[in-house]
Amino acid sequence: MEQELALIRAMQRGDQEAFAKVLAAYEKQVYNLCLRMTANHEDAADLTQEAFIKVWRGVGNYKFESSFSTWIYRLTSNVCIDFLRSKKRRPTISLTQEEEQDGAAELEVPDAAPLPEEQLLQREHQREIAAAMAQLDEEFRMILTLRVLDDLSYEQIAEVMDLKVGTVKSRLARARTKLKNILTKDGNNSLDKTSKLSEYRGRGERQGDMR
């Protein structure tokens, strides 16, 4: 903790070596969030770069009122939402690639962190769920991503998205319902095979900093 605070203060003084260390520490998390929001490796790489540019340029405004990881998530969240809004299109879902002889082969996600909802993201349902997520409004997609895939508490999501905790719970419930309706409408049977999907991580809050 003290080491991170020292790095932040060094960054605020314009220390590029400190920035390089912070980038190395958080690049995987930022990239994974961008990838889950866009389902596109190139877009995720571009947005990761944009997010860290904002970190470097904005670190002077960091007031140490929230955890640094939450502050970085907030910047990344805004970058992703702005990108999706500007496109005004549904992103292409390409979590697998078709090969002429071998059928579907899973694409490699560079240094992807293990997802906490493994039952939800079983290989045979990954494409269907990703496609359904892509049909959600940006805010709903983000709140589900933060809660289900990144395992953030309600309080952490509230900080990242600048919302009240009650609003987070309400919006999360609406997002779960919308996702369930999309899957049901599309005739997807993932709901029957993954019981946790209908709840979509509807358990109690978790405390502690993001990791």
Backbone as CSV, one residue per row, in Angstrom:
resi,resn,N_x,N_y,N_z,CA_x,CA_y,CA_z,C_x,C_y,C_z
1,MET,0.825,-1.208,0.000,0.000,0.000,0.000,0.864,1.265,0.000
2,GLU,1.848,1.279,0.891,2.741,2.436,0.955,3.537,2.589,-0.337
3,GLN,3.915,1.442,-0.919,4.667,1.492,-2.171,3.807,2.081,-3.290
4,GLU,2.520,1.688,-3.336,1.630,2.224,-4.356,1.431,3.722,-4.159
5,LEU,1.245,4.149,-2.924,1.086,5.580,-2.654,2.315,6.361,-3.110
6,ALA,3.492,5.777,-2.892,4.722,6.434,-3.320,4.775,6.544,-4.837
7,LEU,4.318,5.499,-5.526,4.294,5.527,-6.992,3.320,6.583,-7.509
8,ILE,2.160,6.674,-6.858,1.167,7.660,-7.287,1.720,9.069,-7.126
9,ARG,2.326,9.337,-5.982,2.884,10.671,-5.746,4.013,10.972,-6.731
10,ALA,4.796,9.943,-7.058,5.859,10.128,-8.046,5.270,10.438,-9.420
11,MET,4.181,9.747,-9.768,3.505,10.035,-11.033,2.992,11.467,-11.059
12,GLN,2.465,11.916,-9.948,1.943,13.278,-9.881,3.057,14.317,-10.051
13,ARG,4.299,13.888,-9.820,5.440,14.772,-10.051,6.007,14.602,-11.463
14,GLY,5.356,13.720,-12.253,5.785,13.527,-13.633,6.789,12.417,-13.839
15,ASP,6.904,11.503,-12.882,7.864,10.409,-12.967,7.340,9.322,-13.899
16,GLN,7.952,9.166,-15.074,7.488,8.192,-16.056,7.836,6.761,-15.657
17,GLU,8.897,6.570,-14.898,9.225,5.221,-14.423,8.162,4.717,-13.454
18,ALA,7.657,5.593,-12.620,6.577,5.216,-11.710,5.327,4.855,-12.507
19,PHE,5.053,5.613,-13.555,3.903,5.312,-14.411,4.049,3.940,-15.059
20,ALA,5.253,3.606,-15.515,5.494,2.305,-16.129,5.205,1.173,-15.143
21,LYS,5.540,1.375,-13.879,5.276,0.352,-12.862,3.777,0.211,-12.595
22,VAL,3.072,1.333,-12.556,1.623,1.286,-12.364,0.959,0.621,-13.553
23,LEU,1.412,0.939,-14.755,0.862,0.320,-15.956,1.027,-1.196,-15.899
24,ALA,2.222,-1.658,-15.527,2.478,-3.092,-15.436,1.572,-3.759,-14.404
25,ALA,1.265,-3.048,-13.322,0.453,-3.622,-12.247,-1.017,-3.737,-12.628
26,TYR,-1.523,-2.805,-13.447,-2.958,-2.750,-13.724,-3.341,-3.054,-15.169
27,GLU,-2.360,-3.263,-16.035,-2.669,-3.432,-17.458,-3.590,-4.621,-17.723
28,LYS,-3.343,-5.734,-17.036,-4.157,-6.930,-17.260,-5.621,-6.677,-16.891
29,GLN,-5.853,-6.058,-15.738,-7.225,-5.789,-15.302,-7.935,-4.842,-16.262
30,VAL,-7.237,-3.807,-16.681,-7.844,-2.829,-17.586,-8.148,-3.474,-18.928
31,TYR,-7.211,-4.240,-19.439,-7.421,-4.914,-20.725,-8.603,-5.874,-20.653
32,ASN,-8.671,-6.657,-19.585,-9.764,-7.620,-19.452,-11.122,-6.921,-19.403
33,LEU,-11.211,-5.797,-18.685,-12.468,-5.061,-18.633,-12.843,-4.554,-20.020
34,CYS,-11.879,-4.008,-20.739,-12.145,-3.502,-22.086,-12.551,-4.629,-23.033
35,LEU,-11.915,-5.776,-22.894,-12.241,-6.911,-23.759,-13.652,-7.426,-23.483
36,ARG,-14.011,-7.487,-22.214,-15.352,-7.984,-21.871,-16.435,-7.020,-22.332
37,MET,-16.115,-5.749,-22.378,-17.097,-4.756,-22.823,-17.223,-4.704,-24.337
38,THR,-16.140,-4.975,-25.065,-16.162,-4.838,-26.528,-16.169,-6.168,-27.265
39,ALA,-15.719,-7.238,-26.604,-15.597,-8.557,-27.240,-14.741,-8.486,-28.502
40,ASN,-13.761,-7.607,-28.502,-12.903,-7.421,-29.674,-11.493,-7.104,-29.180
41,HIS,-10.532,-7.915,-29.582,-9.175,-7.773,-29.068,-8.532,-6.445,-29.475
42,GLU,-8.710,-6.048,-30.725,-8.102,-4.803,-31.190,-8.703,-3.595,-30.471
43,ASP,-10.033,-3.582,-30.343,-10.680,-2.483,-29.631,-10.234,-2.449,-28.178
44,ALA,-10.129,-3.631,-27.557,-9.711,-3.695,-26.157,-8.294,-3.143,-25.984
45,ALA,-7.408,-3.469,-26.927,-6.031,-2.961,-26.844,-6.004,-1.441,-27.006
46,ASP,-6.790,-0.935,-27.950,-6.843,0.515,-28.169,-7.408,1.243,-26.954
47,LEU,-8.479,0.678,-26.377,-9.109,1.314,-25.223,-8.222,1.236,-23.986
48,THR,-7.465,0.157,-23.866,-6.515,0.053,-22.764,-5.483,1.166,-22.849
49,GLN,-4.976,1.387,-24.046,-4.011,2.466,-24.237,-4.634,3.820,-23.919
50,GLU,-5.875,4.027,-24.390,-6.554,5.296,-24.122,-6.784,5.495,-22.625
51,ALA,-7.158,4.408,-21.941,-7.411,4.509,-20.502,-6.144,4.925,-19.755
52,PHE,-5.003,4.362,-20.126,-3.771,4.692,-19.417,-3.256,6.077,-19.785
53,ILE,-3.573,6.544,-20.976,-3.270,7.943,-21.301,-4.037,8.859,-20.355
54,LYS,-5.302,8.512,-20.110,-6.115,9.303,-19.186,-5.596,9.199,-17.759
55,VAL,-5.092,8.022,-17.383,-4.492,7.857,-16.052,-3.292,8.795,-15.906
56,TRP,-2.413,8.805,-16.899,-1.219,9.632,-16.838,-1.572,11.116,-16.803
57,ARG,-2.510,11.518,-17.661,-2.869,12.929,-17.735,-3.704,13.385,-16.549
58,GLY,-4.436,12.446,-15.948,-5.358,12.844,-14.888,-4.904,12.538,-13.484
59,VAL,-3.730,11.909,-13.336,-3.310,11.479,-12.001,-3.138,12.659,-11.046
60,GLY,-2.872,13.842,-11.602,-2.752,15.022,-10.744,-4.047,15.369,-10.047
61,ASN,-5.172,14.899,-10.602,-6.482,15.167,-10.001,-6.912,14.079,-9.019
62,TYR,-6.105,13.021,-8.886,-6.449,11.955,-7.949,-6.270,12.465,-6.520
63,LYS,-7.338,12.383,-5.720,-7.357,13.003,-4.390,-7.188,12.010,-3.239
64,PHE,-6.915,10.726,-3.558,-6.719,9.701,-2.526,-7.982,9.478,-1.693
65,GLU,-9.153,9.837,-2.253,-10.408,9.651,-1.520,-10.985,8.256,-1.735
66,SER,-10.635,7.609,-2.829,-11.022,6.228,-3.082,-9.750,5.454,-3.400
67,SER,-9.859,4.130,-3.453,-8.672,3.343,-3.789,-8.227,3.678,-5.210
68,PHE,-6.945,3.562,-5.464,-6.412,3.892,-6.785,-6.970,2.952,-7.839
69,SER,-7.171,1.677,-7.475,-7.737,0.720,-8.430,-9.155,1.124,-8.825
70,THR,-9.939,1.615,-7.869,-11.291,2.074,-8.180,-11.241,3.271,-9.119
71,TRP,-10.305,4.174,-8.880,-10.158,5.347,-9.744,-9.807,4.936,-11.169
72,ILE,-8.909,3.956,-11.322,-8.532,3.469,-12.650,-9.720,2.783,-13.310
73,TYR,-10.473,2.001,-12.552,-11.664,1.350,-13.102,-12.669,2.391,-13.584
74,ARG,-12.807,3.477,-12.840,-13.760,4.519,-13.236,-13.353,5.134,-14.576
75,LEU,-12.091,5.446,-14.734,-11.600,5.999,-15.992,-11.815,5.001,-17.134
76,THR,-11.497,3.734,-16.874,-11.650,2.705,-17.902,-13.118,2.508,-18.267
77,SER,-13.965,2.500,-17.261,-15.406,2.364,-17.497,-15.916,3.478,-18.398
78,ASN,-15.512,4.701,-18.127,-15.952,5.834,-18.945,-15.435,5.730,-20.372
79,VAL,-14.183,5.274,-20.528,-13.607,5.107,-21.869,-14.409,4.076,-22.660
80,CYS,-14.746,2.959,-22.034,-15.500,1.900,-22.715,-16.897,2.364,-23.097
81,ILE,-17.594,3.000,-22.173,-18.959,3.450,-22.442,-18.966,4.502,-23.541
82,ASP,-18.030,5.444,-23.492,-17.951,6.467,-24.543,-17.678,5.830,-25.903
83,PHE,-16.811,4.828,-25.926,-16.495,4.141,-27.182,-17.726,3.451,-27.753
84,LEU,-18.451,2.712,-26.918,-19.621,1.979,-27.404,-20.718,2.927,-27.862
85,ARG,-20.895,4.023,-27.156,-21.899,5.005,-27.570,-21.530,5.644,-28.906
86,SER,-20.246,5.917,-29.096,-19.821,6.591,-30.321,-19.970,5.693,-31.535
87,LYS,-19.855,4.406,-31.342,-19.976,3.482,-32.462,-21.407,3.351,-32.962
88,LYS,-22.345,3.420,-32.008,-23.758,3.293,-32.363,-24.026,2.038,-33.192
89,ARG,-23.350,0.997,-32.819,-23.552,-0.262,-33.516,-23.348,-1.386,-32.519
90,ARG,-23.799,-2.535,-32.864,-23.612,-3.700,-32.019,-22.255,-4.304,-32.329
91,PRO,-21.390,-4.473,-31.341,-20.068,-5.017,-31.637,-20.136,-6.458,-32.107
92,THR,-19.220,-6.802,-32.972,-19.142,-8.170,-33.463,-18.626,-9.076,-32.360
93,ILE,-19.369,-10.143,-32.080,-18.955,-11.085,-31.057,-18.108,-12.165,-31.710
94,SER,-16.863,-12.228,-31.337,-15.963,-13.187,-31.950,-15.064,-13.774,-30.888
95,LEU,-15.647,-14.551,-29.998,-14.878,-15.171,-28.933,-14.310,-16.517,-29.360
96,THR,-14.766,-16.997,-30.514,-14.160,-18.181,-31.119,-13.963,-17.897,-32.581
97,GLN,-13.059,-18.636,-33.207,-12.854,-18.477,-34.634,-13.130,-19.791,-35.325
98,GLU,-13.765,-19.697,-36.491,-14.101,-20.897,-37.241,-12.912,-21.310,-38.094
99,GLU,-12.556,-22.570,-38.061,-11.510,-23.101,-38.909,-12.117,-24.148,-39.819
100,GLU,-11.675,-24.173,-41.041,-12.295,-25.017,-42.060,-12.257,-26.495,-41.685
101,GLN,-11.159,-26.951,-41.106,-11.032,-28.373,-40.846,-11.370,-28.747,-39.421
102,ASP,-11.029,-27.887,-38.501,-11.154,-28.254,-37.087,-12.384,-27.686,-36.407
103,GLY,-13.215,-26.932,-37.123,-14.401,-26.362,-36.503,-14.047,-25.149,-35.692
104,ALA,-14.698,-24.980,-34.525,-14.487,-23.784,-33.706,-13.283,-23.976,-32.808
105,ALA,-12.394,-22.999,-32.831,-11.221,-23.025,-31.953,-11.264,-21.816,-31.049
106,GLU,-11.001,-22.023,-29.781,-11.102,-20.927,-28.820,-9.960,-19.945,-29.028
107,LEU,-10.281,-18.654,-29.073,-9.257,-17.631,-29.200,-8.542,-17.445,-27.871
108,GLU,-7.276,-17.128,-27.947,-6.491,-16.901,-26.744,-6.668,-15.468,-26.281
109,VAL,-6.933,-15.268,-25.018,-6.981,-13.933,-24.428,-5.667,-13.720,-23.695
110,PRO,-4.841,-12.780,-24.134,-3.521,-12.607,-23.520,-3.596,-12.355,-22.017
111,ASP,-2.967,-13.236,-21.244,-2.877,-13.067,-19.791,-4.234,-12.852,-19.132
112,ALA,-5.284,-13.460,-19.671,-6.618,-13.245,-19.101,-6.691,-13.824,-17.702
113,ALA,-7.217,-13.048,-16.771,-7.369,-13.525,-15.410,-8.514,-14.527,-15.349
114,PRO,-8.448,-15.518,-14.464,-9.546,-16.475,-14.343,-10.839,-15.767,-13.965
115,LEU,-11.924,-16.166,-14.579,-13.201,-15.546,-14.286,-13.852,-16.255,-13.106
116,PRO,-14.459,-15.509,-12.187,-15.059,-16.132,-11.012,-16.315,-16.921,-11.330
117,GLU,-16.976,-16.610,-12.429,-18.231,-17.281,-12.756,-17.992,-18.340,-13.829
118,GLU,-17.168,-19.353,-13.522,-16.785,-20.344,-14.520,-17.995,-21.122,-15.030
119,GLN,-18.936,-21.409,-14.143,-20.103,-22.156,-14.571,-20.904,-21.352,-15.598
120,LEU,-20.966,-20.047,-15.387,-21.679,-19.183,-16.316,-21.019,-19.147,-17.678
121,LEU,-19.686,-19.150,-17.684,-18.949,-18.969,-18.921,-18.355,-20.268,-19.443
122,GLN,-19.060,-21.352,-19.323,-18.619,-22.602,-19.901,-18.503,-22.432,-21.407
123,ARG,-17.559,-23.139,-21.982,-17.230,-22.943,-23.393,-18.448,-23.048,-24.305
124,GLU,-19.336,-24.006,-24.039,-20.454,-24.212,-24.956,-21.483,-23.090,-24.906
125,HIS,-21.440,-22.234,-23.867,-22.419,-21.153,-23.756,-21.788,-19.770,-23.877
126,GLN,-20.486,-19.723,-24.015,-19.786,-18.440,-23.957,-20.245,-17.494,-25.057
127,ARG,-20.375,-17.984,-26.264,-20.765,-17.126,-27.375,-22.181,-16.594,-27.211
128,GLU,-23.119,-17.466,-26.764,-24.509,-17.042,-26.622,-24.642,-15.941,-25.571
129,ILE,-23.952,-16.112,-24.449,-24.043,-15.130,-23.378,-23.369,-13.824,-23.784
130,ALA,-22.226,-13.924,-24.465,-21.550,-12.711,-24.926,-22.418,-11.953,-25.919
131,ALA,-23.083,-12.680,-26.811,-23.958,-12.035,-27.786,-25.132,-11.352,-27.095
132,ALA,-25.679,-12.004,-26.070,-26.789,-11.404,-25.324,-26.325,-10.166,-24.565
133,MET,-25.144,-10.230,-23.975,-24.600,-9.071,-23.268,-24.436,-7.884,-24.214
134,ALA,-24.055,-8.168,-25.458,-23.820,-7.102,-26.428,-25.097,-6.363,-26.798
135,GLN,-26.253,-6.975,-26.528,-27.528,-6.332,-26.841,-27.995,-5.389,-25.732
136,LEU,-27.325,-5.428,-24.609,-27.703,-4.559,-23.490,-27.180,-3.143,-23.704
137,ASP,-27.851,-2.163,-23.090,-27.329,-0.802,-23.081,-25.965,-0.803,-22.379
138,GLU,-25.160,0.209,-22.702,-23.791,0.242,-22.200,-23.717,0.178,-20.680
139,GLU,-24.596,0.923,-20.006,-24.547,0.958,-18.543,-24.899,-0.396,-17.940
140,PHE,-25.882,-1.081,-18.529,-26.255,-2.402,-18.025,-25.127,-3.408,-18.262
141,ARG,-24.512,-3.320,-19.433,-23.405,-4.217,-19.744,-22.248,-3.979,-18.778
142,MET,-21.975,-2.717,-18.491,-20.867,-2.401,-17.590,-21.144,-2.898,-16.179
143,ILE,-22.357,-2.682,-15.679,-22.647,-3.057,-14.297,-22.629,-4.571,-14.124
144,LEU,-23.075,-5.319,-15.141,-22.990,-6.776,-15.074,-21.539,-7.241,-15.162
145,THR,-20.756,-6.589,-16.001,-19.351,-6.945,-16.132,-18.611,-6.736,-14.816
146,LEU,-18.853,-5.604,-14.181,-18.166,-5.301,-12.917,-18.598,-6.249,-11.807
147,ARG,-19.885,-6.582,-11.781,-20.405,-7.420,-10.695,-20.102,-8.905,-10.923
148,VAL,-20.386,-9.398,-12.128,-20.298,-10.836,-12.380,-18.887,-11.267,-12.742
149,LEU,-18.261,-10.548,-13.665,-16.966,-10.987,-14.159,-15.811,-10.481,-13.308
150,ASP,-15.913,-9.254,-12.812,-14.829,-8.705,-12.002,-15.085,-8.839,-10.509
151,ASP,-16.295,-9.301,-10.138,-16.589,-9.655,-8.748,-16.471,-8.471,-7.791
152,LEU,-16.875,-7.294,-8.241,-16.830,-6.115,-7.382,-18.042,-6.082,-6.460
153,SER,-17.876,-5.477,-5.305,-18.994,-5.295,-4.383,-19.894,-4.170,-4.881
154,TYR,-21.081,-4.049,-4.301,-21.989,-2.960,-4.659,-21.332,-1.606,-4.382
155,GLU,-20.624,-1.518,-3.259,-19.976,-0.257,-2.904,-18.896,0.122,-3.915
156,GLN,-18.121,-0.852,-4.357,-17.079,-0.584,-5.336,-17.672,-0.147,-6.677
157,ILE,-18.737,-0.818,-7.086,-19.397,-0.437,-8.339,-19.957,0.975,-8.231
158,ALA,-20.515,1.297,-7.076,-21.055,2.642,-6.865,-19.964,3.693,-7.053
159,GLU,-18.766,3.410,-6.541,-17.652,4.348,-6.701,-17.218,4.440,-8.158
160,VAL,-17.094,3.282,-8.816,-16.640,3.259,-10.207,-17.601,4.003,-11.123
161,MET,-18.911,3.773,-10.934,-19.905,4.336,-11.833,-20.538,5.627,-11.309
162,ASP,-20.047,6.085,-10.161,-20.541,7.325,-9.559,-22.055,7.262,-9.335
163,LEU,-22.471,6.192,-8.671,-23.887,5.969,-8.372,-24.059,5.722,-6.877
164,LYS,-25.293,5.822,-6.410,-25.603,5.405,-5.048,-25.723,3.882,-5.019
165,VAL,-25.451,3.296,-3.851,-25.506,1.840,-3.726,-26.898,1.322,-4.079
166,GLY,-27.930,2.034,-3.634,-29.286,1.612,-3.959,-29.551,1.612,-5.454
167,THR,-28.977,2.588,-6.150,-29.130,2.651,-7.604,-28.395,1.495,-8.266
168,VAL,-27.245,1.139,-7.732,-26.497,0.000,-8.263,-27.334,-1.270,-8.156
169,LYS,-27.917,-1.507,-6.996,-28.726,-2.720,-6.799,-29.926,-2.732,-7.743
170,SER,-30.584,-1.586,-7.884,-31.751,-1.505,-8.756,-31.364,-1.726,-10.214
171,ARG,-30.280,-1.075,-10.645,-29.862,-1.201,-12.040,-29.359,-2.604,-12.339
172,LEU,-28.699,-3.228,-11.357,-28.227,-4.591,-11.546,-29.400,-5.552,-11.703
173,ALA,-30.439,-5.366,-10.901,-31.623,-6.221,-11.018,-32.266,-6.069,-12.396
174,ARG,-32.347,-4.844,-12.885,-32.912,-4.601,-14.212,-32.048,-5.229,-15.303
175,ALA,-30.730,-5.136,-15.132,-29.826,-5.714,-16.119,-29.958,-7.233,-16.165
176,ARG,-30.077,-7.856,-14.997,-30.264,-9.315,-14.957,-31.547,-9.715,-15.686
177,THR,-32.622,-8.961,-15.413,-33.903,-9.269,-16.039,-33.816,-9.122,-17.547
178,LYS,-33.189,-8.051,-18.018,-33.067,-7.815,-19.453,-32.239,-8.909,-20.113
179,LEU,-31.150,-9.306,-19.471,-30.328,-10.358,-20.039,-31.089,-11.680,-20.099
180,LYS,-31.805,-11.979,-19.029,-32.593,-13.213,-19.008,-33.646,-13.201,-20.109
181,ASN,-34.295,-12.055,-20.328,-35.306,-11.947,-21.376,-34.698,-12.137,-22.761
182,ILE,-33.501,-11.588,-22.968,-32.836,-11.745,-24.263,-32.511,-13.204,-24.525
183,LEU,-31.975,-13.874,-23.518,-31.625,-15.278,-23.681,-32.868,-16.141,-23.920
184,THR,-33.934,-15.815,-23.208,-35.178,-16.568,-23.379,-35.772,-16.325,-24.756
185,LYS,-35.765,-15.073,-25.196,-36.309,-14.710,-26.506,-35.547,-15.384,-27.634
186,ASP,-34.234,-15.498,-27.452,-33.404,-16.112,-28.483,-33.460,-17.630,-28.455
187,GLY,-34.249,-18.173,-27.534,-34.383,-19.622,-27.464,-33.164,-20.308,-26.896
188,ASN,-32.360,-19.572,-26.162,-31.140,-20.129,-25.601,-31.486,-20.924,-24.348
189,ASN,-30.939,-22.133,-24.246,-31.231,-22.970,-23.087,-30.170,-22.884,-22.016
190,SER,-29.297,-21.850,-22.101,-28.253,-21.708,-21.090,-28.831,-21.509,-19.705
191,LEU,-30.023,-20.912,-19.649,-30.631,-20.666,-18.347,-30.890,-21.964,-17.606
192,ASP,-31.253,-23.028,-18.343,-31.537,-24.292,-17.701,-30.262,-24.983,-17.219
193,LYS,-29.152,-24.701,-17.901,-27.924,-25.423,-17.607,-27.016,-24.683,-16.639
194,THR,-27.243,-23.396,-16.476,-26.418,-22.619,-15.542,-27.331,-21.875,-14.591
195,SER,-27.582,-22.470,-13.457,-28.548,-21.907,-12.523,-28.143,-20.539,-12.032
196,LYS,-26.863,-20.248,-11.981,-26.422,-18.966,-11.455,-26.725,-17.827,-12.414
197,LEU,-27.009,-18.142,-13.669,-27.287,-17.085,-14.631,-28.540,-16.327,-14.267
198,SER,-29.605,-17.025,-13.863,-30.859,-16.349,-13.538,-30.690,-15.410,-12.353
199,GLU,-29.802,-15.771,-11.450,-29.523,-14.896,-10.316,-28.515,-13.818,-10.712
200,TYR,-27.628,-14.155,-11.636,-26.550,-13.286,-12.104,-25.829,-12.611,-10.943
201,ARG,-25.280,-13.471,-10.151,-24.437,-13.061,-9.033,-25.228,-12.313,-7.965
202,GLY,-26.457,-12.752,-7.714,-27.276,-12.033,-6.758,-27.013,-12.422,-5.334
203,ARG,-25.803,-12.242,-4.897,-25.483,-12.583,-3.511,-25.055,-11.330,-2.767
204,GLY,-24.700,-11.480,-1.514,-24.360,-10.334,-0.691,-23.106,-9.626,-1.135
205,GLU,-22.929,-8.410,-0.649,-21.786,-7.596,-1.019,-20.504,-8.239,-0.530
206,ARG,-19.419,-7.913,-1.283,-18.088,-8.304,-0.842,-17.310,-7.053,-0.520
207,GLN,-16.555,-7.128,0.507,-15.780,-5.976,0.925,-14.342,-6.120,0.460
208,GLY,-13.595,-5.034,0.558,-12.183,-5.072,0.226,-11.890,-4.417,-1.096
209,ASP,-10.609,-4.120,-1.364,-10.188,-3.471,-2.599,-10.252,-4.437,-3.759
210,MET,-10.352,-3.879,-4.962,-10.307,-4.690,-6.157,-8.913,-5.262,-6.297
211,ARG,-8.866,-6.472,-6.841,-7.556,-7.082,-7.034,-7.405,-7.436,-8.486
